[in-house]
Amino acid sequence: MASAHTTMKLLRRAMATATEAAVKVPLKKPGEGHPKRKNLFDVVKVLPNWGVGSKVAKSHWRPETFYQITEIKLYKVCD
């Protein structure tokens, strides 16, 4: 059985290690982090004919998995 003195030493060591790890965590400033990802409209608007006939996929999908753009319907939203 460990003495009270040994227990306190272990507890202090554990707390010091936890405090050091918490201090080393970098803080992110506003505006840092992942850049905004593009949605489907942002991707196809630069393609000829608005991307009709193009195959699009997310980067983590398997190569045989994709969407094929067959039709684009654009409309203006008025507030």
Buried (B, 14 or more C-beta within 10 A) or exposed (E): EEEEEEEEEEEEEEEEEEEEEEEEEEEEEEEEEEEEEEEEEEBBEEEEEBBEEBEBEEEEEEEEEEEEBEEEEEEEEEE
